[in-house]
Amino acid sequence: EHFNLPTEAITGRSHKRTVAWPRQLAYLLAKRCTGREWTVIGRAFGGRDHSTIWDGYHKAEERISRDPVWREHYSAIKMKVRG
């Protein structure tokens, strides 16, 4: 919703940057907000392998640590999720 992308885009296979970065941010939020295992999160994202989720999580973590725009995206979405 935050990036105006349908759920199918986030769980789909597109490698376009406009989809891949929001998807990786979603991995980060899914892990931090639920604490679920990588495999469980991978299943929720279209059956992705746990290593894909782990890698995307760490890429998103690095990006929000160095990019204030993405840090703001992260904060805004986290506030929506946690209510």
Summary of the structure (lengths in Angstrom):
residues: 83
radius of gyration: 11.8
end to end distance: 14.8
largest distance: 30.8
contacts: 218
relative contact order: 0.17
helix: 75%
strand: 0%
